Amino acid sequence: MTTLNIFPAIDMRGGKCVRLFKGDYAQETVYGDSPFEMAKSFSEAGAPYVHMVDLDGAKDGERVHAKDVLRVAKELPIKVQIGGGIRTEEDVRFYLEQGVDRVIIGSLAIREPELVASFIEKFGAERIVIGLDAKDGMVATHGWLETSNQTAVEVGKFFASKGAKYFIFTDIATDGTLQGPNIPANELLANETGAEVIVSGGMSSLADITAVKAAAENTSISGVIIGKALYTGQFTLAEALQEAK
């Protein structure tokens, strides 16, 4: 039996924990005033990982919430993966040298693929996650405000050829909607690349976790990111961790 990795999500904007609806910055709900306290609650519930996203950083192209991220990485036993606003090798080094476990590269992977491929070689495939956020199959960048002319599978194949081990696939159409994840798109990416795929977007029920787990039996899907469903009480993190076993 496959055990899924569960990544509770903390999206940060203006110093608070928020969720956006379909990535729309105008459709924001605040769920907490402290990213650290939220991460602490996830850690105490038994999550081995927390998935942190610097939404301000993604939009502005710089590290905005680094202080919050490093506090979690340094003061809690939970492992941190961070995305948003990571645009340079210096950004990658900054986080990895200060206790962050993995960094997620999104927009930069589309804009400067060879540079990001060099990060995989330099820092190791265990530390670099390629974030593929897709709108109608096409990869979106810059906090989902722009859409590229490449499909997630095309980008995924390129980075798999460069040694990438992890992808996070987010279907923007389902993100923050509680409509269920786009499992076929994740299966396609997993099958085409052979890399570990972490499912993101739309998780709404324990049945969704069960469905992703079933897909993981026959593919390289390895985990799931859960955000809004936890914040709105669709199920608890403890229940999610149990369902993923």
C-alpha positions in Angstrom: 0.0 0.0 0.0 1.1 3.5 -0.8 1.3 6.1 1.9 0.6 9.6 0.7 2.6 12.5 2.0 0.3 15.2 3.4 1.3 18.8 3.1 -0.9 21.3 5.0 -0.7 24.7 3.4 0.0 28.1 4.7 -0.5 30.9 2.2 0.9 34.1 3.5 -0.2 37.6 2.5 0.2 40.8 4.5 1.6 38.8 7.4 -1.6 36.7 7.7 -2.7 33.2 6.7 -5.1 33.5 3.8 -6.7 31.5 1.0 -7.5 32.8 -2.4 -10.3 31.5 -4.7 -8.8 30.2 -8.0 -5.7 32.3 -7.3 -7.6 35.6 -7.4 -6.0 38.1 -5.1 -9.3 40.0 -5.0 -11.1 36.9 -3.6 -9.2 36.4 -0.3 -10.2 35.0 3.0 -8.1 35.5 6.1 -7.9 32.4 8.4 -5.2 33.4 10.9 -3.0 36.2 12.0 0.2 34.1 12.6 1.8 31.8 10.1 4.0 30.5 12.9 1.1 29.6 15.2 -0.6 27.9 12.2 2.5 25.9 11.4 2.8 25.0 15.1 -0.7 23.6 15.2 0.1 21.5 12.1 3.3 20.2 13.6 1.5 19.3 16.9 -1.1 17.4 14.8 1.6 15.2 13.5 2.3 16.6 10.0 5.9 16.0 8.9 5.8 18.8 6.4 4.3 22.3 6.0 3.8 23.8 2.6 4.3 27.6 2.8 3.6 30.1 0.0 4.6 33.7 0.0 1.8 35.2 -2.1 3.2 38.7 -1.8 6.5 37.4 -2.9 5.0 35.5 -5.9 3.4 38.7 -7.1 6.3 41.1 -6.3 9.1 38.8 -7.3 11.0 39.0 -4.0 11.2 37.4 -0.6 8.4 39.2 1.5 7.6 36.6 4.2 11.1 35.2 4.7 11.0 36.1 8.4 7.9 33.9 9.0 9.3 31.0 7.0 12.7 31.0 8.8 11.0 31.2 12.2 9.0 28.0 11.4 12.1 26.3 10.0 14.3 27.1 13.0 11.8 26.8 15.9 9.6 23.9 15.0 10.4 20.2 14.2 8.2 20.3 11.1 10.0 20.4 7.7 9.3 23.4 5.5 8.9 23.7 1.8 8.5 27.3 0.5 7.4 28.8 -2.7 6.7 32.3 -3.9 9.2 35.1 -4.7 12.1 32.8 -5.4 13.7 34.3 -8.4 17.5 33.9 -8.1 20.1 31.5 -7.0 20.7 33.7 -4.0 17.0 33.3 -3.0 17.4 29.5 -3.1 20.6 29.5 -1.1 19.2 32.0 1.4 16.4 29.5 2.4 18.3 26.2 2.1 21.2 27.4 4.2 18.9 28.6 7.0 17.0 25.4 7.6 14.3 25.2 4.9 14.0 21.7 3.6 12.9 22.4 0.0 12.3 25.4 -2.2 9.6 25.5 -4.9 10.5 27.2 -8.2 7.6 28.3 -10.3 7.8 31.3 -12.6 11.6 31.2 -12.9 11.4 27.6 -14.2 9.4 28.9 -17.1 11.4 32.0 -17.7 14.9 30.6 -17.2 14.7 26.8 -17.4 18.5 26.3 -17.8 19.2 28.4 -14.7 16.7 26.3 -12.7 18.2 23.1 -14.1 21.5 24.3 -12.7 19.9 24.6 -9.2 19.0 20.9 -9.3 22.6 20.1 -10.1 24.0 22.5 -7.5 21.7 22.0 -4.5 20.4 18.5 -5.3 17.1 17.1 -6.6 15.9 16.5 -3.0 15.9 20.2 -2.3 14.4 21.7 -5.4 10.7 21.3 -6.3 9.3 22.5 -9.6 6.0 24.1 -9.2 3.7 23.7 -12.2 0.5 25.8 -11.9 -1.8 25.3 -14.9 -4.7 27.1 -16.3 -6.5 24.9 -19.0 -3.3 22.8 -19.2 -1.0 25.8 -19.8 1.5 26.9 -17.2 0.7 30.2 -15.4 3.4 32.3 -13.7 3.9 35.4 -11.5 1.3 34.6 -8.9 -0.9 33.1 -11.6 -1.3 36.6 -13.2 0.3 35.5 -16.5 -0.1 32.4 -18.6 2.8 30.9 -20.6 2.6 29.1 -24.0 3.9 25.8 -22.6 1.9 22.9 -21.1 2.7 21.4 -17.7 3.7 18.1 -19.4 6.2 19.9 -21.7 7.8 21.7 -18.9 7.7 18.6 -16.7 9.5 16.5 -19.3 12.2 19.1 -19.7 13.0 19.2 -16.0 12.7 15.4 -15.5 15.4 15.1 -18.2 17.5 17.5 -16.0 17.1 15.3 -13.0 14.1 16.9 -11.2 12.6 14.5 -8.6 9.6 16.5 -7.4 6.8 18.4 -9.1 3.8 20.2 -7.5 0.9 20.3 -9.9 -1.8 22.9 -9.2 -4.9 23.1 -11.3 -5.8 26.8 -10.9 -9.4 26.1 -11.9 -9.9 24.0 -8.8 -7.7 25.8 -6.3 -9.5 27.1 -3.3 -12.9 25.8 -4.7 -13.3 22.6 -2.7 -14.4 20.9 -5.9 -12.0 18.0 -5.8 -8.5 17.7 -7.4 -7.9 17.3 -11.1 -6.5 13.7 -10.8 -6.2 12.9 -14.5 -3.9 15.9 -15.1 -1.7 14.8 -12.2 -1.6 11.2 -13.5 -0.6 12.4 -16.9 2.3 14.5 -15.5 3.4 11.6 -13.3 3.3 9.1 -16.2 5.0 11.4 -18.7 7.9 12.4 -16.3 8.3 9.5 -13.9 9.0 12.1 -11.2 7.1 12.3 -7.9 4.0 14.5 -8.3 2.4 16.3 -5.4 -1.3 17.1 -6.0 -2.5 20.6 -5.2 -5.8 22.4 -5.6 -9.4 21.5 -4.8 -9.0 19.0 -2.0 -12.4 19.0 -0.3 -13.0 15.7 1.5 -11.4 12.6 2.9 -12.7 10.9 -0.2 -10.5 13.1 -2.3 -7.5 11.9 -0.4 -8.6 8.3 -0.9 -9.0 9.0 -4.7 -5.5 10.5 -4.9 -4.1 7.5 -2.9 -5.7 5.1 -5.4 -4.1 7.1 -8.3 -0.8 6.8 -6.5 -0.9 3.0 -6.5 -0.3 3.0 -10.2 1.7 6.2 -10.8 4.5 8.3 -9.2 2.0 10.6 -7.4 3.4 10.8 -3.9 1.6 13.5 -1.9 -1.2 16.0 -1.6 -1.3 19.6 -0.5 -4.4 20.6 1.6 -5.4 24.2 2.3 -8.9 25.5 2.4 -10.5 22.2 3.5 -8.5 22.3 6.7 -9.3 25.9 7.4 -13.0 25.5 6.8 -13.3 22.3 8.8 -14.1 19.8 6.1 -11.9 17.4 8.0 -9.1 17.6 10.5 -5.4 17.2 9.7 -5.3 14.2 12.0 -8.1 12.6 9.9 -6.2 13.4 6.7 -3.0 11.9 8.0 -4.9 8.7 9.0 -6.6 8.5 5.6 -3.3 8.9 3.8 -1.8 5.8 5.5 
